[in-house]
Amino acid sequence: MGSIESHNMYENFYEDEIEDLTGVEFIECTFDGVIFEDIQITRSRFENCKFKGCKFNGSVFHDSALINCSFRFSRFFSTDFKSCKLTGSSFIDTDISLIEIDGGDWSYTNLSQQNFSNKKFKNVDFSGSDFSFTNFQKSTVTDCSFVQSRIFETNFIGADIRSSRFDGNIAQIIMRKTKIDLEQAVLIANGHGGSYTP
C-alpha cells in the first residue's frame, strides 16, 4: 500500500495491509478488508472510523484511541489493548472474546453479546457501556467501573467482581457463587427492596 500520512481524513482503505503505526491520526476513514495483523499501533488515534471485515490478529494497541468507531465482521484473535480509549465504539457481528484488555477507557462502548468468560480485567472504565447478553462467567474483574452500564441478562456466574464499581444495575446481573464485596452486597439488597443495617 502507499504511505500513510500522519493525519488522514475521509480516506478509504480497501484490502490494504497496514504496517506498524505510531502517532498516526485517522478521522472519519473507512477500512474495508484491511489487514492489521501482527503489528504495533502506538499513540495513534482513530475517530469516527468504520472497520468492516478487517483482521487485527496478533496486534497490540498501546496508548491509542478508537473513538466512536464501528467494527463489523472483523477478527480479533490474540489482540491486546493496553491503556487504550475506545469510548463510544461498537463491535457488531464481531467476536472479541480472545482479546486482552489492560486498563483504559471503554466507556459507552457496545459490548453486547460478547463472551468474556475466564478473562481478567483490571482498571478498566466500562461506565455507560452496553453489556446486554454478555458473558463474564468465571472472570476476575478488579477495580473496574460498570456505573450507568446497561446490564441485561449479563452473566457473572462464578466471577470475582470485588472492588469493581456498580450502581443499582448490579441487582440485574445473573450471579451464583459470584464473589462480591460489602458495598456491592448493599447495592444488591437495596435493588431488591432491602436495606443494610450494620
MDTraj code that builds the backbone (N, CA, C; nanometers):
import mdtraj as md
import numpy as np

residues = "MET GLY SER ILE GLU SER HIS ASN MET TYR GLU ASN PHE TYR GLU ASP GLU ILE GLU ASP LEU THR GLY VAL GLU PHE ILE GLU CYS THR PHE ASP GLY VAL ILE PHE GLU ASP ILE GLN ILE THR ARG SER ARG PHE GLU ASN CYS LYS PHE LYS GLY CYS LYS PHE ASN GLY SER VAL PHE HIS ASP SER ALA LEU ILE ASN CYS SER PHE ARG PHE SER ARG PHE PHE SER THR ASP PHE LYS SER CYS LYS LEU THR GLY SER SER PHE ILE ASP THR ASP ILE SER LEU ILE GLU ILE ASP GLY GLY ASP TRP SER TYR THR ASN LEU SER GLN GLN ASN PHE SER ASN LYS LYS PHE LYS ASN VAL ASP PHE SER GLY SER ASP PHE SER PHE THR ASN PHE GLN LYS SER THR VAL THR ASP CYS SER PHE VAL GLN SER ARG ILE PHE GLU THR ASN PHE ILE GLY ALA ASP ILE ARG SER SER ARG PHE ASP GLY ASN ILE ALA GLN ILE ILE MET ARG LYS THR LYS ILE ASP LEU GLU GLN ALA VAL LEU ILE ALA ASN GLY HIS GLY GLY SER TYR THR PRO".split()
xyz = np.array([
    [0.0831, -0.1174, 0.0000],
    [0.0000, 0.0000, 0.0000],
    [0.0871, 0.1230, 0.0000],
    [0.0312, 0.2363, -0.0364],
    [0.1047, 0.3613, -0.0353],
    [0.1310, 0.4067, 0.1070],
    [0.2049, 0.5144, 0.1196],
    [0.2390, 0.5617, 0.2531],
    [0.1173, 0.6243, 0.3210],
    [0.1130, 0.6095, 0.4513],
    [0.0071, 0.6683, 0.5315],
    [0.0609, 0.7972, 0.5906],
    [-0.0166, 0.9027, 0.5763],
    [0.0228, 1.0319, 0.6319],
    [0.0026, 1.0304, 0.7831],
    [0.0629, 1.1264, 0.8512],
    [0.0444, 1.1319, 0.9962],
    [-0.0963, 1.1778, 1.0328],
    [-0.1641, 1.2459, 0.9393],
    [-0.3015, 1.2908, 0.9631],
    [-0.3842, 1.2556, 0.8397],
    [-0.4856, 1.1682, 0.8585],
    [-0.5669, 1.1198, 0.7470],
    [-0.7139, 1.1492, 0.7739],
    [-0.7799, 1.2165, 0.6800],
    [-0.9223, 1.2472, 0.6951],
    [-0.9993, 1.1996, 0.5733],
    [-1.1152, 1.1394, 0.5990],
    [-1.2094, 1.0984, 0.4939],
    [-1.1455, 1.0071, 0.3889],
    [-1.0497, 0.9264, 0.4298],
    [-0.9832, 0.8347, 0.3360],
    [-1.0542, 0.6996, 0.3383],
    [-1.0476, 0.6274, 0.2278],
    [-1.0986, 0.4917, 0.2194],
    [-0.9815, 0.3987, 0.1932],
    [-0.9713, 0.2959, 0.2772],
    [-0.8650, 0.1972, 0.2614],
    [-0.9326, 0.0643, 0.2315],
    [-0.8943, 0.0008, 0.1227],
    [-0.9609, -0.1207, 0.0783],
    [-0.8587, -0.2318, 0.0566],
    [-0.8747, -0.3411, 0.1334],
    [-0.7909, -0.4602, 0.1214],
    [-0.6422, -0.4281, 0.1210],
    [-0.6029, -0.3320, 0.2036],
    [-0.4617, -0.2993, 0.2196],
    [-0.4048, -0.3794, 0.3355],
    [-0.2709, -0.3834, 0.3450],
    [-0.2046, -0.4438, 0.4592],
    [-0.1272, -0.3326, 0.5292],
    [-0.1652, -0.3062, 0.6538],
    [-0.1085, -0.1953, 0.7295],
    [0.0135, -0.2427, 0.8063],
    [0.1164, -0.1589, 0.8115],
    [0.2356, -0.1885, 0.8912],
    [0.2268, -0.1106, 1.0212],
    [0.3278, -0.1256, 1.1085],
    [0.3268, -0.0592, 1.2389],
    [0.2897, 0.0878, 1.2258],
    [0.2089, 0.1356, 1.3222],
    [0.1639, 0.2746, 1.3230],
    [0.2038, 0.3394, 1.4552],
    [0.2652, 0.4556, 1.4478],
    [0.2988, 0.5315, 1.5684],
    [0.2643, 0.6776, 1.5444],
    [0.1822, 0.7328, 1.6343],
    [0.1474, 0.8740, 1.6265],
    [0.0692, 0.9131, 1.5027],
    [-0.0136, 0.8230, 1.4511],
    [-0.0894, 0.8492, 1.3293],
    [-0.2355, 0.8761, 1.3671],
    [-0.3012, 0.9639, 1.2919],
    [-0.4398, 1.0006, 1.3190],
    [-0.5268, 0.9727, 1.1966],
    [-0.6431, 0.9101, 1.2217],
    [-0.7409, 0.8815, 1.1163],
    [-0.8748, 0.9386, 1.1614],
    [-0.9319, 1.0297, 1.0831],
    [-1.0602, 1.0900, 1.1158],
    [-1.1608, 1.0546, 1.0064],
    [-1.2719, 0.9923, 1.0455],
    [-1.3794, 0.9549, 0.9544],
    [-1.3285, 0.8797, 0.8315],
    [-1.2425, 0.7817, 0.8567],
    [-1.1907, 0.6963, 0.7498],
    [-1.2651, 0.5632, 0.7489],
    [-1.2631, 0.4973, 0.6349],
    [-1.3262, 0.3666, 0.6201],
    [-1.2196, 0.2646, 0.5847],
    [-1.2221, 0.1518, 0.6578],
    [-1.1276, 0.0426, 0.6338],
    [-1.2100, -0.0802, 0.5977],
    [-1.1968, -0.1283, 0.4755],
    [-1.2752, -0.2409, 0.4269],
    [-1.1803, -0.3549, 0.3885],
    [-1.1851, -0.4637, 0.4668],
    [-1.0991, -0.5784, 0.4371],
    [-0.9525, -0.5522, 0.4601],
    [-0.9212, -0.4562, 0.5438],
    [-0.7804, -0.4186, 0.5678],
    [-0.7185, -0.5129, 0.6712],
    [-0.5924, -0.5469, 0.6503],
    [-0.5210, -0.6381, 0.7398],
    [-0.4290, -0.5577, 0.8317],
    [-0.4573, -0.5675, 0.9629],
    [-0.3770, -0.5031, 1.0672],
    [-0.3079, -0.6109, 1.1511],
    [-0.2671, -0.7205, 1.0924],
    [-0.2191, -0.8349, 1.1688],
    [-0.0736, -0.8213, 1.2111],
    [-0.0474, -0.8685, 1.3363],
    [0.0881, -0.8758, 1.3917],
    [0.1636, -0.7435, 1.3833],
    [0.0951, -0.6338, 1.4173],
    [0.1611, -0.5033, 1.4158],
    [0.1428, -0.4350, 1.5506],
    [0.2199, -0.3290, 1.5720],
    [0.2094, -0.2438, 1.6891],
    [0.1413, -0.1138, 1.6461],
    [0.0391, -0.0745, 1.7214],
    [-0.0291, 0.0526, 1.6958],
    [-0.0139, 0.1342, 1.8234],
    [0.0712, 0.2349, 1.8188],
    [0.1110, 0.3083, 1.9388],
    [0.0783, 0.4567, 1.9263],
    [0.0187, 0.5124, 2.0329],
    [-0.0145, 0.6557, 2.0396],
    [-0.0807, 0.7054, 1.9110],
    [-0.1710, 0.6239, 1.8583],
    [-0.2432, 0.6610, 1.7364],
    [-0.3897, 0.6838, 1.7698],
    [-0.4587, 0.7575, 1.6819],
    [-0.5978, 0.7956, 1.7079],
    [-0.6838, 0.7659, 1.5853],
    [-0.7939, 0.6953, 1.6097],
    [-0.8957, 0.6679, 1.5086],
    [-1.0249, 0.7286, 1.5613],
    [-1.0840, 0.8194, 1.4871],
    [-1.2064, 0.8843, 1.5343],
    [-1.3149, 0.8761, 1.4281],
    [-1.4328, 0.8258, 1.4689],
    [-1.5464, 0.8094, 1.3773],
    [-1.5085, 0.7292, 1.2530],
    [-1.4298, 0.6233, 1.2739],
    [-1.3883, 0.5383, 1.1623],
    [-1.4742, 0.4128, 1.1564],
    [-1.4840, 0.3540, 1.0372],
    [-1.5598, 0.2312, 1.0167],
    [-1.4649, 0.1215, 0.9704],
    [-1.4734, 0.0072, 1.0378],
    [-1.3917, -0.1088, 1.0034],
    [-1.4855, -0.2225, 0.9662],
    [-1.4711, -0.2744, 0.8469],
    [-1.5564, -0.3850, 0.8029],
    [-1.4684, -0.4967, 0.7473],
    [-1.4837, -0.6155, 0.8047],
    [-1.4086, -0.7311, 0.7568],
    [-1.2590, -0.7165, 0.7736],
    [-1.2160, -0.6446, 0.8765],
    [-1.0720, -0.6239, 0.8989],
    [-1.0164, -0.7312, 0.9912],
    [-0.8858, -0.7537, 0.9833],
    [-0.8186, -0.8541, 1.0668],
    [-0.7162, -0.7833, 1.1548],
    [-0.7310, -0.8040, 1.2872],
    [-0.6411, -0.7436, 1.3847],
    [-0.5641, -0.8506, 1.4618],
    [-0.5582, -0.9707, 1.4102],
    [-0.4991, -1.0840, 1.4807],
    [-0.3531, -1.0581, 1.5182],
    [-0.3204, -1.0844, 1.6460],
    [-0.1818, -1.0738, 1.6919],
    [-0.1302, -0.9325, 1.7073],
    [-0.2161, -0.8331, 1.6962],
    [-0.1700, -0.6942, 1.7048],
    [-0.1805, -0.6403, 1.8465],
    [-0.1019, -0.5350, 1.8727],
    [-0.1025, -0.4702, 2.0034],
    [-0.1310, -0.3220, 1.9845],
    [-0.2395, -0.2755, 2.0490],
    [-0.2721, -0.1335, 2.0543],
    [-0.2193, -0.0809, 2.1873],
    [-0.1389, 0.0239, 2.1844],
    [-0.0826, 0.0774, 2.3081],
    [-0.1018, 0.2286, 2.3126],
    [-0.1648, 0.2768, 2.4216],
    [-0.1892, 0.4208, 2.4387],
    [-0.2545, 0.4817, 2.3149],
    [-0.3476, 0.4101, 2.2575],
    [-0.4156, 0.4574, 2.1371],
    [-0.5637, 0.4802, 2.1660],
    [-0.6279, 0.5598, 2.0801],
    [-0.7694, 0.5911, 2.0960],
    [-0.8459, 0.5486, 1.9715],
    [-0.9584, 0.4821, 1.9939],
    [-1.0508, 0.4449, 1.8867],
    [-1.1863, 0.4970, 1.9310],
    [-1.2152, 0.6213, 1.8978],
    [-1.3313, 0.6927, 1.9495],
    [-1.4474, 0.6849, 1.8497],
    [-1.5638, 0.6418, 1.8988],
    [-1.6840, 0.6320, 1.8144],
    [-1.6591, 0.5547, 1.6854],
    [-1.5831, 0.4467, 1.6952],
    [-1.5558, 0.3639, 1.5776],
    [-1.6508, 0.2444, 1.5761],
    [-1.6790, 0.1946, 1.4569],
    [-1.7623, 0.0748, 1.4451],
    [-1.6818, -0.0365, 1.3793],
    [-1.6960, -0.1554, 1.4378],
    [-1.6276, -0.2743, 1.3870],
    [-1.7350, -0.3755, 1.3503],
    [-1.7354, -0.4170, 1.2236],
    [-1.8326, -0.5167, 1.1770],
    [-1.7575, -0.6295, 1.1065],
    [-1.7956, -0.7516, 1.1394],
    [-1.7392, -0.8697, 1.0735],
    [-1.5861, -0.8693, 1.0762],
    [-1.5280, -0.8212, 1.1836],
    [-1.3822, -0.8144, 1.1934],
    [-1.3301, -0.9211, 1.2888],
    [-1.2003, -0.9512, 1.2801],
    [-1.1401, -1.0580, 1.3599],
    [-1.0357, -1.0012, 1.4554],
    [-1.0461, -1.0452, 1.5816],
    [-0.9534, -1.0022, 1.6863],
    [-0.9028, -1.1252, 1.7600],
    [-0.8145, -1.2016, 1.7012],
    [-0.7573, -1.3179, 1.7672],
    [-0.6246, -1.2787, 1.8311],
    [-0.6163, -1.2952, 1.9626],
    [-0.4927, -1.2635, 2.0361],
    [-0.4487, -1.1190, 2.0122],
    [-0.5447, -1.0274, 2.0293],
    [-0.5185, -0.8846, 2.0128],
    [-0.5146, -0.8196, 2.1506],
    [-0.4151, -0.7350, 2.1756],
    [-0.4001, -0.6694, 2.3054],
    [-0.4322, -0.5208, 2.2956],
    [-0.5053, -0.4713, 2.3962],
    [-0.5323, -0.3281, 2.4111],
    [-0.4739, -0.2845, 2.5445],
    [-0.3687, -0.2052, 2.5410],
    [-0.3011, -0.1606, 2.6630],
    [-0.3200, -0.0109, 2.6797],
    [-0.3908, 0.0268, 2.7870],
    [-0.4153, 0.1683, 2.8185],
    [-0.4756, 0.2428, 2.6992],
    [-0.5772, 0.1850, 2.6387],
    [-0.6415, 0.2456, 2.5217],
    [-0.7774, 0.3044, 2.5578],
    [-0.8230, 0.3942, 2.4721],
    [-0.9537, 0.4566, 2.4889],
    [-1.0416, 0.4172, 2.3711],
    [-1.1557, 0.3520, 2.4021],
    [-1.2482, 0.3078, 2.2975],
    [-1.3872, 0.3664, 2.3178],
    [-1.3961, 0.4815, 2.3765],
    [-1.5242, 0.5440, 2.4094],
    [-1.6165, 0.5515, 2.2884],
    [-1.7399, 0.5010, 2.3082],
    [-1.8422, 0.5121, 2.2048],
    [-1.8284, 0.4159, 2.0887],
    [-1.7336, 0.3243, 2.0936],
    [-1.7156, 0.2308, 1.9823],
    [-1.8116, 0.1131, 1.9943],
    [-1.8320, 0.0418, 1.8831],
    [-1.9235, -0.0722, 1.8841],
    [-1.8631, -0.1883, 1.8058],
    [-1.8947, -0.3084, 1.8538],
    [-1.8476, -0.4319, 1.7925],
    [-1.9719, -0.5120, 1.7536],
    [-2.0098, -0.5047, 1.6271],
    [-2.1301, -0.5697, 1.5772],
    [-2.0895, -0.6868, 1.4881],
    [-2.1473, -0.8037, 1.5158],
    [-2.1103, -0.9241, 1.4402],
    [-1.9596, -0.9445, 1.4401],
    [-1.8984, -0.9106, 1.5527],
    [-1.7530, -0.9216, 1.5690],
    [-1.7249, -0.9847, 1.7043],
    [-1.6563, -1.0974, 1.7038],
    [-1.6232, -1.1691, 1.8263],
    [-1.4910, -1.1151, 1.8818],
    [-1.4965, -1.0590, 2.0040],
    [-1.3732, -1.0085, 2.0654],
    [-1.3386, -1.0883, 2.1917],
    [-1.3824, -1.2141, 2.1978],
    [-1.3611, -1.2956, 2.3170],
    [-1.2138, -1.3297, 2.3399],
    [-1.1299, -1.3184, 2.2399],
    [-0.9892, -1.3550, 2.2546],
    [-0.8965, -1.2346, 2.2653],
    [-0.9527, -1.1173, 2.2955],
    [-0.8678, -1.0003, 2.3160],
    [-0.8249, -0.9930, 2.4622],
    [-0.7211, -0.9158, 2.4880],
    [-0.6774, -0.8854, 2.6236],
    [-0.6886, -0.7346, 2.6419],
    [-0.7516, -0.6929, 2.7528],
    [-0.7675, -0.5515, 2.7827],
    [-0.6900, -0.5217, 2.9101],
    [-0.5918, -0.4350, 2.9006],
    [-0.5093, -0.3978, 3.0151],
    [-0.5315, -0.2498, 3.0448],
    [-0.6258, -0.2207, 3.1358],
    [-0.6573, -0.0824, 3.1699],
    [-0.7246, -0.0104, 3.0549],
    [-0.7483, 0.1182, 3.0751],
    [-0.8036, 0.2003, 2.9678],
    [-0.9478, 0.2419, 2.9895],
    [-0.9987, 0.3159, 2.8936],
    [-1.1330, 0.3722, 2.8977],
    [-1.2171, 0.3107, 2.7866],
    [-1.3094, 0.2230, 2.8254],
    [-1.4008, 0.1576, 2.7327],
    [-1.5431, 0.2034, 2.7613],
    [-1.5574, 0.3259, 2.8066],
    [-1.6893, 0.3763, 2.8439],
    [-1.7783, 0.3959, 2.7205],
    [-1.9079, 0.3745, 2.7424],
    [-2.0111, 0.3934, 2.6395],
    [-1.9825, 0.3114, 2.5136],
    [-1.9252, 0.1941, 2.5330],
    [-1.8931, 0.1036, 2.4229],
    [-2.0001, -0.0052, 2.4145],
    [-2.0348, -0.0459, 2.2929],
    [-2.1309, -0.1544, 2.2750],
    [-2.0556, -0.2868, 2.2791],
    [-2.0690, -0.3548, 2.3932],
    [-2.0044, -0.4842, 2.4128],
    [-2.1098, -0.5931, 2.4348],
    [-2.2276, -0.5718, 2.3794],
    [-2.3352, -0.6697, 2.3974],
    [-2.3020, -0.7995, 2.3241],
    [-2.3497, -0.9085, 2.3840],
    [-2.3370, -1.0427, 2.3267],
    [-2.1928, -1.0889, 2.3111],
    [-2.1016, -1.0333, 2.3915],
    [-1.9627, -1.0781, 2.3871],
    [-1.9395, -1.1862, 2.4926],
    [-1.8386, -1.2680, 2.4713],
    [-1.8044, -1.3740, 2.5660],
    [-1.6698, -1.3420, 2.6305],
    [-1.6760, -1.2953, 2.7563],
    [-1.5557, -1.2637, 2.8317],
    [-1.5339, -1.3644, 2.9444],
    [-1.5817, -1.4865, 2.9280],
    [-1.5667, -1.5866, 3.0333],
    [-1.4184, -1.6176, 3.0558],
    [-1.3844, -1.6383, 3.1836],
    [-1.2477, -1.6738, 3.2251],
    [-1.1438, -1.5674, 3.1927],
    [-1.1852, -1.4429, 3.1725],
    [-1.0900, -1.3356, 3.1417],
    [-1.0576, -1.2580, 3.2680],
    [-0.9507, -1.1798, 3.2618],
    [-0.9120, -1.0925, 3.3721],
    [-0.9104, -0.9492, 3.3230],
    [-0.9813, -0.8628, 3.3969],
    [-0.9859, -0.7204, 3.3657],
    [-0.9418, -0.6442, 3.4895],
    [-0.8594, -0.5435, 3.4698],
    [-0.8151, -0.4616, 3.5828],
    [-0.8050, -0.3167, 3.5378],
    [-0.8623, -0.2281, 3.6215],
    [-0.8551, -0.0834, 3.5962],
    [-0.9117, -0.0436, 3.4603],
    [-1.0270, -0.0985, 3.4258],
    [-1.0926, -0.0620, 3.3003],
    [-1.2204, 0.0142, 3.3327],
    [-1.2399, 0.1274, 3.2661],
    [-1.3622, 0.2048, 3.2835],
    [-1.4632, 0.1608, 3.1786],
    [-1.5625, 0.0831, 3.2220],
    [-1.6692, 0.0364, 3.1349],
    [-1.7969, 0.1179, 3.1562],
    [-1.7880, 0.2339, 3.2192],
    [-1.9068, 0.3131, 3.2536],
    [-1.9933, 0.3391, 3.1308],
    [-2.1248, 0.3200, 3.1474],
    [-2.2186, 0.3513, 3.0405],
    [-2.2181, 0.2555, 2.9232],
    [-2.1429, 0.1470, 2.9312],
    [-2.1344, 0.0528, 2.8190],
    [-2.2525, -0.0431, 2.8191],
    [-2.2778, -0.1042, 2.7036],
    [-2.3880, -0.1983, 2.6882],
    [-2.3342, -0.3412, 2.7002],
    [-2.3781, -0.4100, 2.8063],
    [-2.3380, -0.5490, 2.8298],
    [-2.4562, -0.6444, 2.8187],
    [-2.5546, -0.6120, 2.7395],
    [-2.6701, -0.6996, 2.7218],
    [-2.6255, -0.8358, 2.6691],
    [-2.6662, -0.9418, 2.7397],
    [-2.6362, -1.0792, 2.6999],
    [-2.4867, -1.1092, 2.6945],
    [-2.4060, -1.0345, 2.7683],
    [-2.2611, -1.0571, 2.7706],
    [-2.2272, -1.1571, 2.8809],
    [-2.1269, -1.2399, 2.8551],
    [-2.0885, -1.3470, 2.9475],
    [-1.9548, -1.3146, 3.0150],
    [-1.9590, -1.2964, 3.1482],
    [-1.8384, -1.2776, 3.2294],
    [-1.8177, -1.3979, 3.3221],
    [-1.8730, -1.5115, 3.2883],
    [-1.8665, -1.6273, 3.3771],
    [-1.7225, -1.6612, 3.4124],
    [-1.6973, -1.6770, 3.5435],
    [-1.5665, -1.7135, 3.5986],
    [-1.4573, -1.6132, 3.5654],
    [-1.4942, -1.4904, 3.5381],
    [-1.3946, -1.3856, 3.5125],
    [-1.3534, -1.3190, 3.6424],
    [-1.2389, -1.2543, 3.6397],
    [-1.1932, -1.1724, 3.7520],
    [-1.1920, -1.0285, 3.7042],
    [-1.2739, -0.9464, 3.7705],
    [-1.2915, -0.8073, 3.7285],
    [-1.2521, -0.7195, 3.8476],
    [-1.1332, -0.6585, 3.8397],
    [-1.0763, -0.5865, 3.9531],
    [-1.0669, -0.4369, 3.9243],
    [-1.1198, -0.3566, 4.0161],
    [-1.1108, -0.2102, 4.0062],
    [-1.1613, -0.1569, 3.8725],
    [-1.2703, -0.2139, 3.8244],
    [-1.3335, -0.1672, 3.7007],
    [-1.4623, -0.0934, 3.7355],
    [-1.5067, -0.0058, 3.6464],
    [-1.6317, 0.0668, 3.6690],
    [-1.7379, 0.0223, 3.5700],
    [-1.8550, -0.0159, 3.6257],
    [-1.9719, -0.0515, 3.5464],
    [-2.0863, 0.0456, 3.5746],
    [-2.0548, 0.1614, 3.6295],
    [-2.1569, 0.2601, 3.6656],
    [-2.2305, 0.3059, 3.5394],
    [-2.3631, 0.3096, 3.5468],
    [-2.4514, 0.3502, 3.4382],
    [-2.4427, 0.2594, 3.3158],
    [-2.3886, 0.1398, 3.3334],
    [-2.3825, 0.0449, 3.2220],
    [-2.5163, -0.0250, 3.2052],
    [-2.5441, -0.0684, 3.0839],
    [-2.6674, -0.1438, 3.0575],
    [-2.6387, -0.2903, 3.0877],
    [-2.7074, -0.3396, 3.1900],
    [-2.6926, -0.4783, 3.2330],
    [-2.8251, -0.5489, 3.2083],
    [-2.8257, -0.6422, 3.1138],
    [-2.9476, -0.7189, 3.0858],
    [-2.9055, -0.8596, 3.0459],
    [-2.9494, -0.9589, 3.1245],
    [-2.9107, -1.0978, 3.1004],
    [-2.7579, -1.1095, 3.0940],
    [-2.6905, -1.0340, 3.1802],
    [-2.5443, -1.0349, 3.1842],
    [-2.4990, -1.1372, 3.2877],
    [-2.4141, -1.2308, 3.2471],
    [-2.3780, -1.3465, 3.3267],
    [-2.2462, -1.3234, 3.4005],
    [-2.2541, -1.3180, 3.5346],
    [-2.1354, -1.3105, 3.6193],
    [-2.1266, -1.4332, 3.7102],
    [-2.1793, -1.5459, 3.6674],
    [-2.1765, -1.6672, 3.7490],
    [-2.0317, -1.7103, 3.7729],
    [-1.9986, -1.7304, 3.9017],
    [-1.8637, -1.7754, 3.9367],
    [-1.7563, -1.6705, 3.9189],
    [-1.7943, -1.5466, 3.8915],
    [-1.6957, -1.4398, 3.8694],
    [-1.6541, -1.3766, 4.0022],
    [-1.5413, -1.3080, 4.0006],
    [-1.4947, -1.2307, 4.1160],
    [-1.5004, -1.0840, 4.0746],
    [-1.5979, -1.0100, 4.1321],
    [-1.6158, -0.8694, 4.0933],
    [-1.5831, -0.7744, 4.2090],
    [-1.5212, -0.8270, 4.3146],
    [-1.4885, -0.7434, 4.4300],
    [-1.4019, -0.6255, 4.3878],
    [-1.4262, -0.5132, 4.4467],
    [-1.3546, -0.3860, 4.4253],
    [-1.3936, -0.3155, 4.2949],
    [-1.4844, -0.3724, 4.2175],
    [-1.5334, -0.3017, 4.0987],
    [-1.6565, -0.2210, 4.1365],
    [-1.6804, -0.1121, 4.0637],
    [-1.7882, -0.0198, 4.0963],
    [-1.9105, -0.0431, 4.0075],
    [-2.0234, -0.0569, 4.0760],
    [-2.1531, -0.0704, 4.0108],
    [-2.2458, 0.0328, 4.0729],
    [-2.3614, 0.0525, 4.0116],
    [-2.4673, 0.1286, 4.0778],
    [-2.5841, 0.0313, 4.0935],
    [-2.7061, 0.0783, 4.0927],
    [-2.8211, -0.0099, 4.1092],
    [-2.8279, -0.1209, 4.0065],
    [-2.7544, -0.1084, 3.8965],
    [-2.7576, -0.2109, 3.7925],
    [-2.7041, -0.3459, 3.8405],
    [-2.6294, -0.3476, 3.9509],
    [-2.5728, -0.4745, 3.9988],
    [-2.6825, -0.5737, 4.0354],
    [-2.7994, -0.5228, 4.0745],
    [-2.9096, -0.6119, 4.1108],
    [-2.9651, -0.6863, 3.9893],
    [-2.9271, -0.6448, 3.8695],
    [-2.9786, -0.7058, 3.7462],
    [-2.8888, -0.8162, 3.6914],
    [-2.7665, -0.8297, 3.7416],
    [-2.6771, -0.9291, 3.6834],
    [-2.7149, -1.0693, 3.7299],
    [-2.6806, -1.1660, 3.6469],
    [-2.7030, -1.3061, 3.6812],
    [-2.5823, -1.3520, 3.7606],
    [-2.6071, -1.3968, 3.8849],
    [-2.4942, -1.4398, 3.9663],
    [-2.5296, -1.5618, 4.0503],
    [-2.4325, -1.6490, 4.0609],
    [-2.4311, -1.7620, 4.1533],
    [-2.2845, -1.7880, 4.1828],
    [-2.2539, -1.8031, 4.3101],
    [-2.1144, -1.8227, 4.3519],
    [-2.0261, -1.7080, 4.3018],
    [-2.0858, -1.5902, 4.2916],
    [-2.0122, -1.4708, 4.2491],
    [-1.9514, -1.4060, 4.3729],
    [-1.8241, -1.3733, 4.3672],
    [-1.7571, -1.3098, 4.4810],
    [-1.7816, -1.1594, 4.4745],
    [-1.8446, -1.1067, 4.5820],
    [-1.8763, -0.9646, 4.5882],
    [-1.8229, -0.9063, 4.7186],
    [-1.8117, -0.7737, 4.7239],
    [-1.7682, -0.7074, 4.8472],
    [-1.8899, -0.6488, 4.9194],
    [-1.8665, -0.5888, 5.0357],
    [-1.9759, -0.5381, 5.1182],
    [-2.0542, -0.4279, 5.0464],
    [-1.9866, -0.3359, 4.9836],
    [-2.0562, -0.2274, 4.9132],
    [-2.1490, -0.2827, 4.8052],
    [-2.1029, -0.3827, 4.7321],
    [-2.1857, -0.4445, 4.6288],
    [-2.3046, -0.5182, 4.6910],
    [-2.2830, -0.5831, 4.8056],
    [-2.3925, -0.6530, 4.8738],
    [-2.5016, -0.5552, 4.9155],
    [-2.4611, -0.4365, 4.9603],
    [-2.5583, -0.3338, 4.9986],
    [-2.6381, -0.2886, 4.8765],
    [-2.5709, -0.2669, 4.7640],
    [-2.6403, -0.2264, 4.6411],
    [-2.7408, -0.3326, 4.5970],
    [-2.7014, -0.4596, 4.6087],
    [-2.7923, -0.5680, 4.5703],
    [-2.9138, -0.5700, 4.6628],
    [-2.8896, -0.5564, 4.7926],
    [-3.0011, -0.5546, 4.8887],
    [-3.0948, -0.4385, 4.8589],
    [-3.0387, -0.3210, 4.8345],
    [-3.1215, -0.2042, 4.8021],
    [-3.2005, -0.2257, 4.6739],
    [-3.1388, -0.2904, 4.5762],
    [-3.2049, -0.3153, 4.4490],
    [-3.3219, -0.4121, 4.4598],
    [-3.3214, -0.4923, 4.5667],
    [-3.4299, -0.5881, 4.5871],
    [-3.5221, -0.5462, 4.7017],
    [-3.5189, -0.4176, 4.7356],
    [-3.6100, -0.3652, 4.8363],
    [-3.5637, -0.3817, 4.9791],
    [-3.4439, -0.4331, 4.9999],
    [-3.3920, -0.4477, 5.1360],
    [-3.3112, -0.3265, 5.1761],
    [-3.2551, -0.3318, 5.2934],
    [-3.1659, -0.2251, 5.3378],
    [-3.0590, -0.2841, 5.4273],
    [-2.9425, -0.2252, 5.4219],
    [-2.8297, -0.2726, 5.5025],
    [-2.8306, -0.2000, 5.6360],
    [-2.8256, -0.2786, 5.7428],
    [-2.8160, -0.2220, 5.8764],
    [-2.6997, -0.2897, 5.9468],
    [-2.5941, -0.2133, 5.9789],
    [-2.4771, -0.2769, 6.0446],
    [-2.5086, -0.3202, 6.1871],
])
top = md.Topology()
chain = top.add_chain()
for i, resn in enumerate(residues, 1):
    res = top.add_residue(resn, chain, resSeq=i)
    for name in ("N", "CA", "C"):
        top.add_atom(name, md.element.get_by_symbol(name[0]), res)
traj = md.Trajectory(xyz[None], top)
